[in-house]
Amino acid sequence: MAEIKLFYQKDGIIRLSRSLDFLKSNPIQNFLWIDLMDVDEEIENELEDFLKIYIQEEEEMIEIEMSSRYIETADTLVVNSNFLLSNFEVDPVSFILKNNILVTVRSQELISFHETVKKISANPKNYKTGADVLVALFETRVEFDADMIEDMTQKITQLSNSLSLQEADEDLLSEIKNLQEKTMMLRENIIDKQRTVSSMLRSDFISQELQPKLSMIIKDINSLVEHIKFSFDRLDYLQDTFLGYVNIDQNKIIKIFTIVSVIFMPPTLIASIYGMNFRFMPELDEKWGYPAAIGLMVLSVAIILYYFRKRKWL
């Protein structure tokens, strides 16, 4: 659903408007943050003309080059970052900071944005400029990423506890692969934030008062990177364990076939001998020849089974 939100300061309180006409009819310095969610191109063009900014197309927002994801000009800071949804879909978000007004462009509902709005409403004095909101958005986003990583860790732990020889099937391998892909997406998302926040830390658009917050975000990101690495190692271990269980299962099957083959080798040999068409075979004319051959086969099988059990191969 298309939505535009304009946050502005009045009487020490941060208020909300949803009209561009309201923006044009009030002092621009009162506005703090303009949030555009899946709005029409017409609205974007109107806002571009009024604020003298450039809103990038989605194709430009998802470029992987750092020169496209972080841009500084004489009066504008542009930051592009991918935000993960709870279903692990990616929503590219563009942040444009100019004249202490932050403009955000996105196409999806994001929990981190809702939480940031709550923070702003609870402590309006702590958010005087758009840069304050920009840092708060990344701060909240990293917190949400931490929650996603914790949830992923719990899933890995549950999978590890349920892994057994009886459960080693294709579905389990698919689950491990799925968790590996999601963990990779989380890592890419965190690394993206790490690069962006590191660049912001050196930017003149960010005041000295916000430097400690950015430094703390960097520390949190570094700890999350280590946590993700640990999750990768655990998934690799689970995959190796799964393959070990598969090998054990296959070895058991091969062992059964081998034992069966060895057991039937002596009876087969005896049957082959007495199946020859030689003219002079004394046992063929004896009444006890047939039961003697059967008994010899049974005895050979019994001897082999006894030997296998004694060697603990069965």
Secondary structure, 3 states (H helix, E strand, C coil): CCEEEEEEEECCEEEEECCHHHHHCCCHHHEEEEEEECCCHHHHHHHHHHHCCCCCCHHHHCCCCHHHHEEECCCEEEEEEEEECCCCCEEEEEEEEECCEEEEEECCCCHHHHHHHHHHHHCHHHCCCHHHHHHHHHHHHHHHHHHHHHHHHHHHHHHHHHCCHHHCCHHHHHHHHHHHHHHHHHHHHHHHHHHHHHHHHCCCCCCHHHHHHHHHHHHHHHHHHHHHHHHHHHHHHHHHHHHHHHHHHHHHHHHHHHHHHHHHHHHHHHHHHCCCCCCCCHHHHCCCHHHHHHHHHHHHHHHHHHHHHHCCCC
